[in-house]
Amino acid sequence: MSRQGLRRLFGDPLNAVLSLGVLAAALVCLPPLVRWGLVNAVFQPDPAACEAAQGQGACWGVVAEKARSIVLGRYPAEALWRPALAAGLIAASWLVASFSRLSGGRLAAVLALPPLAALPILGGGFAGLEAVPTELWGGLPLTLLLTAAGMAGALPLGIAVAYGRRSRLPVLRGILTGYVELARGIPLVAALFVASFLLPLFFPDGMALDMLWRVLIAIVLFAAAYLSEIIRGGLQAVPPGQLDAAAALGFTPWQAQRHVVLPQVLGAVAPSLANSAIALFKDTSLVTIVSLYELTGSLGLALAGDAQWRPFYLEAWIFLAAIYWAGCTLLARLSRQLEQGRPRLRSDRSGG
């Protein structure tokens, strides 16, 4: 390899040292991991073989044995096609949005309609489908539902709050500022506890919302506070000349915001929006504390009561980590699509 090629590969001496250090660490760590995860691993759901290989090889048999319980939760066994369909609809919408150039209303429909369709599919009670209480919903369908429905509700609310905080009405600005600061000043765990145990006190007897709906309200309000600040930052970056140009072209103030300002803002803050969606996707694991068993909760239920498979939590958690990684990768890909498909903010000097 030429000197120029080596320089392009390793950069300056410091980068070369760091690169060689990483390569050395990989050479030391990878062979034992390969032996543990592949060569000496047990892939069949055989507890005796897993016990014999413990410490020498992974027991992927626990995944083969418990995958249904982890992924689909406690949903009735005779109707497992319903949570599988619900999760498939939401995951397919993320795939379509991540690899197709959609924008505007079509993108909103692709992302918002599947969680709306998943609710009746999981709940049942119509067209011959047996009603299933939300206490039995869990696993991947619940994780995807909370993430998709939470973002679908939080984004428009966050946009409204961001515009409200730019209002000329001081009372409105003060109320919305107080809401944002309160939501950002408490952890999501506290918001879930308030929604679960305090919110029912405001309803008459016998009219309290279901636990799932209370949790979803808390997630939407909590996420909307963070999204509003992201949107507000994007709005402040729009040059005044954008609105002047829109007014000169005959746009009303609403049309200027809808067709000129907001598309540029959403494109500019797409990475931050995706970061919030990824954080929410992982934070749904906190709903276990209020007895809604999403992916992590379903894993605990699947293994805690089975003495044979209980020692193999590590392999099950690796399986769970792969699912979360796939979901986060899709959301990151979706943000790149939004960023590429939206018009960029322009300065006044560049034609704004």
TAWO-V635157 format. One line per field, one symbol per residue. phi: phi as a letter, one per 40 degrees, with the letter a starting at -180 (. if undefined). burial: I if it has 24 or more other ideal C-beta (glycine too) atoms within 12 Angstrom, else O. A space follows every 10 residues. Layout:
BEGIN
phi->???
burial->???
END
This chain:
BEGIN
phi->.ccccccccb gcdccccccc cccccccccc dccccccbcc cbbccbdccc ccccgbacbc cccccbdccc cbgcddccbc cccccccccc ccccccccbb cbagcccccc cccdcccccc cccggafgcc cbcccccagc dccccccccc cccccccccc cccccccccc cccccccccc cccccbccdc ccccccbcdc ccbcdgbccc dccccccccc cccccccccc cccccccccd cccccccccg ccdcccccbb ccdcccccbd cccccccccc dccccccdcb gbccdccccc ccbccbccbd cbcdccccdc cccccccccc cccccccccc cccccbcccc hc
burial->OOOOOOOOOO OOOOOOOOOO OOOOOOOOOO OOOOOIIOOO IIOOOOIOII OOIOOOIIII IIIIIIIOII IIIIIOOOII OIIIIIIOII IIIIIIIIOO OIIOOOIOOI IIOIIIIIIO IIIIOOOOOO OIOIOIIIII IIIIIIIIII IIIIIOIIII IIIIIIOOOO OOOOOIIOII OOIIOOOIOO IIOIIIOOIO OOOOOOOOOO IIIIIIIIII IIIIIIIIII IIOIIOOIOO OIIOOIOOOO OOOOOIIOOI IIIIIIIIII IIIIOIIIII IIIIIIIIII IIIIIIIIII IIIOOOOOII OIIIIIIIII OOIIOIIIOI IIIIIOIIIO IIIIIOOOOO OO
END
